[in-house]
Amino acid sequence: MARVLIVLGVLLLLAGLLWPHFSQIGLGRLPGDIVIERKNMTLYFPLMTCLLLSVLLSLVLWAVNR
């Protein structure tokens, strides 16, 4: 369990550090991401980005476990 938490922490750290680079290639503003803008509020839910990252992470974990 400790090893899994350490790996997840490292992955979150790497994702946080690489996020500006992901933004430059369009990740985070894909078609299907929900953005609601009001006068004093902006709600942003990256639905397609989450789905894409989930599929990619699932493929990587599947390949590692094989």
JOVENVEN-V286616 format. One record per backbone hydrogen bond with DSSP energy under -0.5 kcal/mol. NH is the residue of the N-H (numbers start at 1). CO is the residue of the C=O. Records with the same first field share a line. If there is no record, write none. Layout:
NH=CO / CO
This chain:
5=1
6=2
7=3
8=4
9=5
10=6
11=7
12=8
13=9
14=10
15=11
16=12
17=13
18=14
19=15
21=18
22=18
23=19
24=20
25=21
26=23
27=22
29=26
33=30
34=45
35=33
36=43
37=35
38=41
43=36
44=42
45=34
47=45
50=46
51=47
52=48
53=49
54=50
55=51
56=52
57=53
58=54
59=55
60=56
61=57
62=58
63=59
64=60
65=61
66=62
